[in-house]
Amino acid sequence: MSLPPEKASELKQIIHQQLLKMDVHGRIREVLAETIREELAPEHQQLSTEDLIKALRQRGIIDDVMKELKFVTDVNEKERTSAPKPSTHFVDREPPVLKKTNIDPTRRYLYLQVLGGKAFLEHLQEPEPLPGQICSTFTLCLHFRNQRFRSKPVPCACEPDFQDGFLLEVHKDSLGDGSKIVDATTMLSICDPVHMVLIKTDTFGETTLVASYFLEWRSVLAAENGITNIAVELLGVGTESKVSVGVLNIRLEMYPQLNKTLSSEITTTQFTLERQKTAEKERLFLVYAKQWWREYLQIRPTHNTRLVKIFAQDENGVNRPVCSYVRPLRAGRLLDTPRQAARFVSVLGHERAPVIGGGGGKQEQWCTLLAFLCRNKGDCEDHANLLCSLLLGFGLEAFVCVGTKAKGVPHTWVMTCGSDGTITFWESLTGHRYIHRPINPDDPPLVEQPKPLYPYRTIGCIFNHQKFFGNCQPSDAVELCVFDLHNESKWKPMSEEAIKSVCPPGATSSVPPFPPLCASTIDAAVTSNEIEVQLRILVSEQRKDLGLSTVWDDQLSYLLSPALAAYELERTTGVSAGNEEFQDAVRRAVPDGHTFKGFPIHFVHRNARRAFATCLRSSFCEEIICCRGDQVRLAVRVRVFAYPESACAVWIMFACKYRSVL
């Protein structure tokens, strides 16, 4: 049997991969040395191929190789002989073939390989996962110059088996430079780091931020052959930002190879100059911020108690100006309107930064955008910074507001200033919008004052990527605030030049660039179906425990879809539509003398069991699920709405109809 040349080369590639994987070459060398040492007499200096093969066969190495090589039948031939069967699950029995990537020879690439980890001591006692067992996993997320990558999940272990390669394109964003190949000197001026974020996902799908690291990749420009190996020590986050969590072995390589590498003195000098320049800018801004704060306190001594936040700590415990956490972010074609952007931000999970020990104090941690997106959840500051950035991207004049809610709880939200002077508050955790109408305390008592609907009590400062204002009005109560930002007797501004010196694009500082948003990888229809099937099983089990039978009404379940779609539309746009048709359809589906009950609920996670437990806590929902009566028919409908970054809004509606017996 003869093979076409491309098939033959492919087969050779598969065999070569398998041999490398099994380290056959190393084992052959060991056998060769052993055979020469043991079996050859001193007078015999030659060893034939037959002798070597015999030695390999005796030690079972050839058998091992043949067992590992799996040959598959032609899939197309199989399809011709058997009728196609619909399948929901399939096992990929194809031998692994390396994916080929088209490399533009006129562009310069950085090939970053992660070759395993070590010293993840928190997982020292972790047992080896059994085949098919669900276990906690590590995932490594990367961002470099508007490109994002994600590693394959690997089981958590003391030495996690990361074996991934990422091809990062290195080119200038400015027009024209991308068309010619950049040399080492030009690349030395590209100071964007590779931002690496390590995420742990537990067996319930909950994510934890383990580490956030900025890799200085330009050391490869001075490496011999354009290849360098680095051991990267990852430090923890938040309160553990000084504690090592593990080490990653990283290999960096330039493609195509550099014609001329730089000397290590040049790269070291460049890094030192950049650090000195950044440190000087940050020092000058700190001096200015201290002076600004002194002036602010001299206006009114009570200003000392107002929430005026100039600096905030990121996940690595680094103090950065708050303005650097915001910048215009365009979502491409992933989000169409500012209100849709607000809905997207609201379905990202809300979780406070973890605190070790009690005391009830709030641990401050303003995450970098990549860490927030990869983890898919964060605190109210992370949500507000992202929403403000997206609204700025949509061309609105947006600010992050720092203040308090009821009971003096610190909070951040977003504000937009309309060209007609309308002030709108956006709650980033819910997507709700509120129009602000200030109360005039000097009005006579009989004048009717607007009643605020928003939950905010006080406001200390507002900021975006270019501006910072401290509230210096007599009262910091939100309902009394006038947002005339040009009036310095009401809002004390910071110098825009000072802000620009430490915030992009003017700063070549340690401030990380913003990553682009990624499209959702969730298939909404498939996920909706999976959750619905799981909920049906859980309801049936619950009723079985109560000695009740369960009869599902598929038609009634289908009729619930328009209601769920209308709820999501209302959350996104604020407009309610389609309710009349839904009510009419339900009336037609429920016969005379029967009662209909429905219970809608909304989640931002996809865990059916957790959702069901929450639903049972509602007495009205429990009444539906555990309904007793004559001709009881149950219905459940799930609708998943996918958003960027694999965030999703999950709407569930339980319903029942039964004959009313008086």
PADOKE-781419 format. One record per residue: x, y, z of N, C-alpha, C in turn. Coordinates in steps of 0.1 Angstrom, whole numbers, plus 5000, padded with zeros to 4 digits. Layout:
N
XYZXYZXYZ...
//
This chain:
662
500849885000500050005000500950125000500750214990501550334989500750454994501450545001500750665007501150794998500250884997500651014990501651084999502551164993503651225000503251305013502151385011501651465023501251375034500551255031500051165041501251105048502251065040503451005046504251095055504351225051505051325060504251345073502851345071502051355083502151245093502251115087502450995095503751005102504851045095506151065101506151155113505351265111505251365121504651315134503551235132502851165143503751075151504450995143505350895149506550965157507051075150508151145157507651215170506451265170505851325182505751225193505251105189505050995199506350955205507350945196508750905201509251005211509051135208509551235217508751235230507451215229506651205241507051095250507450985245507850865253509350865256510050975252511450985254512250855249511850805237512450685232513850695230514250815225515750835222516550825234516050875245516850865258516950715262515850645260515850505264516750415255516750455242517650375233519150405237519450535241520850565245521250475257520250465267520550395279520850245275519950185267520150045263521450025255521750125247523050115239524250105248524250195258525350205267525450075275524250025279524249905288524749785280524249775267524649665258526149665256526649775253528149785250528849745263528349795274529149765287529049615291527849555289527649425294527949315284527449335272527449215262528649215253529249325251530349315241531749285248532349185242533649155247534649265243535749275250536649385246537149375232537249255226537849245212536749285202535449285205534449325196534249475197534549545187534349695188533149735180532449645172531349685164530049625169528949705168527649655173526649675161526049565156525249575145523849625149523049665138521649715141520849605146521049475141520249365146520449345161521749355166522049345180521249445188521249565183520549675191519049655191518449615180516949585179516649475189517449365189517249255198517249295212518249385216518349435230517049525233516649605223515449685226514149605228514049495219512949405220512949335234514049285238514149215251513749305262513949425262513549515273512149575271511449535260510049575259509849715253510849775249510749915244509949925231510249835222509549825209508049805211507749705220506349685223505649805228506349875237505749995243505350095232506250115223506050215212504850175203504750045200503749995191502350005198502349985211501050005219500550145219501550235220501150375221500650435208501250385196500850435183499450375179498450465179497050415175496850455161496450355152496150385138494650385137494050485131492650495129492150465115490950415114490450395101489950525094489850515081489450635074487950665078487750795083486450835088485450835077485850895065484950905054484450775049485350675049484950535044483950485054484150505067483150465077481850525075481850655071480550725070479750665058480550625047479850575035479150445038479750365047479150225049478050225060478050325069477050315079476150445079474950425083474050535083474450635094474350765091474750865101473850865113474450865125473650865137473851005145472851065149473051185157473751155170474751235174475351205186475551335194475451325207475551435216476951445222477651325223478951315229479851235219481051285217481951205209483351195216484051095213485351075219486351095207487251195209488251225198489351115199489351025189490350915189491450945179491351065173492451105163493751125170494851075164496151105171496351255171497051315181497251455181498151505170497751595163498551655152498751805155500051845154500351985157499552075148498952185154498252285146499252365139499052395126499952475119499452625119500352715122499952855122500652925111499953005103500553085093501353205099502553205096503453315101503853405089503553535091503853635081505353655082506153625071507653645072508053785074507153885071507454025072507154075086506653995095506354035109507353965118507454035130508353975140507453915151507753795155506953725165507753685177507153675189507753625201507053495204507753385205507153255208507453235223506353235231506453215245505953075249506852995254506452855258506452845274505352785279505252765293505552615295506752585301507152445302507052395316505852395321505652335335505852435346505352395358505552475370506052395381506552465391507052395403506852475416506952415427506952485440505552555443504452495437503152545441502752465454503352515465503352435477502052425484501052515480499752495486499052365481499552315470498952185465499952065467500752075477501751975479501051845483499951855491499251725495498151685486498051755474496951725465497151585459496151495460496351365454496251365439496851275432496851265418495351245414494851325404493451305401493251165393492251095396491950975389491451005375491550915365491050935352489550965352489151075345487751115345487251185357488051195367487651265380487751415378486651485383486651635382487551685393488551775389489451825399489651975397490252045407490552185405491552205395491552315387492452335376493052475377494252485371494952615368494752655354494552785351494452835337495352955337496152965327497053085325496553175314496253305317495753395307496853495304496953525291498053625287497453735279498053855280497753965272499054045268499154065255500354135250499854215237499954345238499754435227498454395219497354405227496054385221495754235216496554145221496354005218496153925231495153835231494853765243494953615241495453545251495653395249495153335263494853205262494453125274495052985272495652935283496252805282495152695284495452575281494552465285494552445300493452415306493352395320494252275324494952285335495752175340495452145354495452015359495051995373495952065382495452115393496252185404497152075410498452115411499452015417500552105421501452035429502652105434503552145421503552055411504252085399503252075387502452175385501452175374502052155361501352065353501952025340501552125329501952245330501752345319502652305307502052285295502852265283502152335272502352465271501652545261502552645255502252675242503052775235502152885229502553005230501753125225502653205215502053225204502753305193502353455194503153535200502753675202503353765190502553845184502953925173503554055179504754095175505354215180505454315168504654415169504654525158504154655164504554765158504154895163502654915159501954975167500455005164500355115154501355205153501255315144501355275130500655345121500455305107501855305100502155205092503355205084504455115090504555115103505655035109505354885108504054845108503654705107504054645094504354715084504554665070506054625069506954675077508354635076508754555089509754465087510154385098510954465108510554455121511254545131512554475135513554555138514854495143514954505158516054455163516154445178516054585185516754685179516754815185515354875186514554855175513154905175512354835186512554705187511754625196512154665211513354705213513754745226512954865231512354945222511555065226510155025229509754895226508354855228508354805243507854895252507954855266506754785272505854745263504654675268505054535274504654505286505054375292504054275287504354145289503354035287502754015301501454055301500654035314500153895315500553825326500153685328499353685341498153615340497253605351496953455353497153405365496853265368495553255376494653175371493353155376493153015381492652995393492252865398490752845397490352735391488852705390488652575398487752585408487552475417486452375411486152265418485252165412483852215410483452325416482152385414482152495403483252515397483352615387483652755392483952765405484252905411485652935408485953065404487253105400487953185411489253175412490053245422491253305415491553425418492753485412493953445421494953375414496053325422497253415421497553465409498653555407498553635394499153755395499153845383500653895382501153875370502653895368502853965355503754065355504154135343505554095338505554025327506853955322507554055313508854085317509654165308510354075298509854075286510253985275511454025268511854155269512954205260514354155263514454075274515754015277516153915266515153865258515453775247516153845236516153975235516854055224518354045226518754015238520254005241520653865242519753765240520053625242520753565230521653475233522353405222521353325214521353325201520453255192518953305193518753415200517453465202516553375210517153295219516353205228516753225242515853235251516253245266515153165274515653115285514853035295514753115308513553135313513353215325512553135335512953145348512153085359511453205365510053215363509253325368508653285381509053365392508353345405507153425406505953355408504653425409504453455424503953575426503653615440502153615441501653605453500153595455499553735453498253745456497553875454496853925467496554055467495954105479496854105491496354045502497054035515498353945513498353855503499453765501500353805490500353945487501153985475502653985477503153945489504553935492504953785493503953695492504253545494504253475480505253395479505453315466504353205465503753195453502753085452503252975443504353005435504952905426505852965416506452875408507452915398506952855385507052935374506752885360508052885352508252785345509452775336509052825322509652935318509252995305510453005296510152975283511152985272510653085262511553185259511253285249512053275237511453295225512253275213511653375203512553435195512153535184512053455171510953495164510753445150510553565141511053575129512253495125513453535134514553455133515653485142516253625139516753685149517353815148518653805140518853905131520153905124521253945134520954035142521954095152521254105165521854045176521254055189521954175196521354225206521854335214522754285225523554375230524454325242523554345254523854265264523054265277523154405284524354475281524554605288523554705282523254695269522254785263520854765269520454635269519054605274518954645289520054615297519954655311519954805313520654875305520655025306519355085302518655025292517355065287516355045299516354925305515454895316515654995327516855025331517155115342516655255339516955305326516455435323514955445323514255345318512755345319512255345333512855265342512455265356512655395363513855455360514155585366513155695361512855695348511955795343510555775349510055655350508755625356508755665370509755625378509855655392509855805394510555885386510556025387509256095385508556045374507156095371506256065383506355935388505455905399505755985412507056015414507456095426506856235425507056295413506456425411504956435412504256325408502856325409502456315424503256235431502956215446503156355453504156425449504456555456503256645452502756645440501656735436500356695443500156555444498956505451498856545465500056545472500156585486499756735488500356815479500056965479498556985476497956915466496556925463495656895475496056785482495256735494495356845505496556905507496657005518495757125515495757165502494857275498493357245500493057115497491657065498491157075513492057035522491757035536491657175542492357265536492357405541490957475537490257425527488957475524487957455535487957335541487057305552487557185560487857195573488457085580487656955579486356965577485556845577485856755564486556815555486856745542487756625545488356625557489156505561488356375561487056385564486256265565485656225552485756305541485156265528485956165521485256085513485955975505486556035493487756095494488456145483489656045480489555975470490455865467491355905456492655925458493555965448494355845443494755755452495455635449494655505453494855395447494255275450495255155448495155055456496054935455495454835445496354785436495954685427496154545433495854435425495954305431497354265436498354335431499754305436500154395447499254475453499554565464500254695460500254725447500954845441499954965442500355075448499555195448499655265434498455285428498455355415497355465415497555575408496555675407495255615402494155655408492855595404492555625389492955735384492755765370493255665360494355595365494955495356494155365355493055355363492255235362491155245351491055365345489955395336490655455323490155405311490455465299489455425288489255505277488255465268488455325262487455245263487555105258486455075248486855045236485855015225485654855225484354815224484054675224483854615211484354685200484254635187482754605183482454485178481054455175480454365186481054355197480554275208479454335216479454465217478354545224477954655215476654685214476154775204475754915211475354915223474855035229475455055244475455175249475855195263475055115273473755105270472955025279473254875279473554835267473954695266475254665274476154765273477454765280477154755295476254835300475854835314475354705318474554645310473954505312475054405313476054415304477154315304477954325317478254445321479054465333478354415345476954425345476154385357476054235358476254165347476254015348477553955351478654035352479853985357479653965373480253865378479953835392480453945402479753955413480254055423480753975435482054005439482653935450483654035456483554045469484554135476485954065477486954145478488354085479488354005492488953885492488953805504489853865515489353855528490153905539490453785548491753785553492053675562491853725576491053655584490653705597489453785598488953815610487653885611487854035612486854095618486954245620486054315611485554255600484554315591485154425583486454445583487054555575487054515560486954615552486854585537488354585532488754475526490054465520490054535506490854635505490854705492491754635482491154625470491854565459491154605446491754695439491254735426491954655416491254565409491954475400492354545386493454495380493654535367492554475358492354525346491154485338491354335334492554285331492754155327492354055338492854085350492553995362491053995364490354105363488954115365488154025355488554045342487853975331488153825331489353785334489753645334489053565346488953635357488253575369486753585367486253675359484853685356484053735368484753795378484053855389484953955397484454045404485254145411484354225420484954325427484254415436483554525428482854615435482054725428483054815421484254835427485254925420485654875406485854745405486154685392485054705382483854675387482654695378482554845373482654935383482555075379483655125369484855075372485955115363485755065349485254935347484954885334483854955327482754975335481555045329481955185324482655255332483055395329483955395316484855295315485755275303484955255291483955165292483055135280482155255276481655325286480855445283481755555276482955565281483855665274484155615260484255485258484455435245483255465236482055465241480855505234480655655232481655735236481655875233480955955244480655895255479955975266480956035275480556145282481356205293481056135306481856035309481555945320482655965331482255945344483155955355482755845365483755795372483555705383483355785396482255765403481955835416482355745428483055815437483455745450482655805461481955725469481155775480480655665488479355685494478855585503477355555499476955435503475555395502474955415516473755345518473055355532474055295542473955345554474755295566476155325564476555425555477955465554478855365547478255265540479055165533479755225521481055225520481755275508481355205495481155285485480655235472481155315461481255255449481555335437480455305426480155405418479255395407479655485396478955495385479355575374478255685371478855795366477955905363478255955349477255995341477456055328476856195328477556285322477056425320476556445306475256465304474756495291475156635286475056655273475456785267474456885271473156845275472156945280472256955295473256905302473356915316472756805324472056715318471456605325472556515332472356485344473256395352472556265354473156155349472656025350473655935358473055865369473855775376473655635371474755555369474655415364475155325375474355235380474755135390475355015383476655005384477454905376477054755380476554735393476354605397474954555393474054645389472654605385472354645371473054755366472654805353471554915354471154945366470055045367470555185364469755275359470055405357469155505365469655615370468855705378469255845373468155925371468356065367468556145380469556235381469856305393469256445392468356475402467756615403468156665417468956765418469456815431468356885439468356865452467456935461468057065465467357175464467857305469467457325483468457325492468057345507467557485510467757575501467357715504465857745500465257645493463857665489462957675501461857745499460857745510460257605513459757585525459357445528458157395520457357485514456157435506456557395492457757425488458157385474458457235474457757165465457957025464459356985459460056905466461456865462461456725456462356705446462356575440462756465450462156345449462556235458463556145451464756145457465756055450465455915450465655845439465355695438466655615440467755685438469055615438469455575453470355475455470655435468471955505474472455605467473655665471473455775481474355785491474155885502475156005501476455975500477456085500478356055488479056165483479956155472481156245476482356175475483656245479484356305467484456225456485256265444484756195432485056245420484756175407485956185399486156085390487356085381487056005369487856035358488055945347489455945343489755915330491155895326491956025325491156135324491856265322491556365334490556345341490156445351489956385365490156465375489856425389489256555396488156535403487456645410487156595424487556685434487156665448485956745451484956685458483756755461484056855473483856985470484157085481482857165483481657105481480457175484480157165500479357255505479257245520478757115525477957045517477556905521477956805511478356685515478656585505477556495502476356525507475156445504474856455489474656335483474456325469473156405464472156395472470856465468470956615468471956675475472156815475473256865465473956765459475156795451474656865437475456965434475257025420476456985412476256925401477456875393477856975382478157095387478657205378480257195379480857105371482257075372483157185369482657295362483457405359483557505370482757485380482757585392483657525402484857595404485857545413485457565428484457635430483957655444483157535448482757455439481957325442482757205440483657205430484557085427485957135425486857085433488257125432488957025422489457085411490056995400491556965403491956855398493456835397493956875384495256905383495856945370495756825360495156855348495056755338496456705333497456805333498756775329499456675339499156695352499756605362499156465360497856455358497256325356497756255343497956335333498456285320499856225322500656285331502056235332502156095338501156055345501155915351500155825346499355865336498255785330498455775315498155655309498355645295497455755288497755795275498955745267500255825270500155925279501356005282502355935290502055835297502955765306503555635300504855625302505455495298505655425312504655425320504855375334504455235335504355195348504055055351502555025349501755125344500355105342500155005330499454895333499254795322498354835311498554805299497654845288496354765290495254815284493954755285493854635275493354525279493154415269491854435262491754375249490454385242489454285248488154315247487154215251487154095242486853975247486753855239485253815237484953755226483553715223483353595232482053565235481653455243481953325237482353225245482553085240481352995243480353055249479152985254478152975243477652845240476552825231475252835239474552955237473452985246472352875245472052825233470952725231471352595238472552545236472952425242472952435258473552545263473652565277472252575283471352645277469952665282469352525283469552445273468952305273469552215284470852225286471552145296470952185310470852315313470352355326468952315328468152325317466752285318466552135321467352055315467251905317467651875332468751945337469151925350468051965360467452075357466352125367465152035367464851975355463651885355463951765364465251715363465651595372465551635386466051755390465951805404464551815409463651875400462251895404461651755406461851665397461251525398461751455411463051475414463551405426462951475439462751605439462151675450460751635452459951615441458551575443458451425447459451345442459451205445459651185460460551275466460751265481459451295488458651375482457351415489456251325486456551215478455551115474454551175463455051265455454251325444454851285430453951255421454351225407454551355400455351345389455651475381455251445366454351535361454051535347454451665341455251665331455751785324454851825312454551955311453852005300454852075291455252015280456252075271455752195264454552195260453952315253453952435263453552415275453452525285454852575287455852485288457252525290457752615278457352575266457752655254457152795255455852805260455152935260455753035270456652985279457353075288458453155282458953105270460153165264459953315262458753365256458653505253458753595266458353545277458353615290459853635294460653535292462053535296462853635287462553635274463153725265462753865268461453885272461054025275461754075288461953985298462654035310464054075307464754005298466154045295466154175287465154185278465154305270464854435279464054415289463754515298464954555307465754455311466954485318467954555310468054525297469054585288468654725284467354745280466954865274466054955282465454895293464454965301463054975295462954905283461654895276460954765278459754755282459054635284458154605271458254485265457554465253457154315253455954285246455554145244454754085255454454165265453754105277452354055273451654135264450254105260450153975254451153945244451053815237451353695246452253715256452553615266451353575274450653685279449453665287448353595279448153635267447153575258447453425256448653395253449053255251448853165263449153215275448953145287447453125290446653225287445153215289444653095280445153095268444652985259445152855263446352845269446852715273446252655286445752745294445152705307443652695306443052575307441652555305440852625316439552645314438652705324438652615336438552675348438552605360439952555365440952595357442352565361443052695366444052675374444852785379446352775374446852895370448252905365449052985375450252935378451253005386452553005379453253115379454653125373455553205382456853155382457853225391459153245383459453365378460753395371461853425381463053395378464153425386465453445377466353525382467553555373468853525381469753465373471153435379472253475369473453485375474553515366475553405366475153285371475953165370475153055363475852945360475252835352475152705360475152715373475152595382473652565385473152465379471652425381471352395395472152315402471852275415471852395425472852485423472852605431471652695429471252705416470052785413468752725419468652595418467552525424467452545439468552535446468552555460468052695464468552795456468052935458466552945455466052885445464652895442463752835453464252725459463452665470463352755482464252845483464152935495463053035493462453045481461253135479460053045482459153095491457953015494457053005482457053105474456153105462456653005452457952995450458552895440458352755446458552745459458452605465456952555463456052655464454652625462454352565448455052625438454852575424455552435423456752425428457552295426456852185433456352215445455752105454454252105453453652155441452252175440451452045441450452045449449551925450448151965445447451875439446151905434445751805423444651845416444151755405444651805392445151715384445651735370446751835370447751815379448851915380449851885369450151995362451151995351452252095354453452055353454552145356455252185343455952305344456652355333457952425338459052415331460252495334460852535321461352665321462052715309463252785313464352755306465652825309466052895297466553025298467053095287468353165291469453125284470753185287471053295277471353415281471753515272473253535274474053515263475553515264476053665261477053695269477653835267479153805265479953915261481353895260481953835272483153785271483953725282483253605288482353545281481653425286480853455298480453585300479553615310478153585305477253555314475853525309474753565319473653595314472453615322471553495320471253435331470453305331469053335337468053325328466653345333465953205334465353175346464653055348463153085352462253015346460853025350460252895353459752875365458952755369457552795368456752705364455252725363454452595365453252615369452352495370450952535367450152435363448752465361448052345367446852365374446152255380444652295381443852195383442352215384442152275398441452385399441052435412439952355418440152305430439152235437438752305450437552355450437152435462436552345473
//
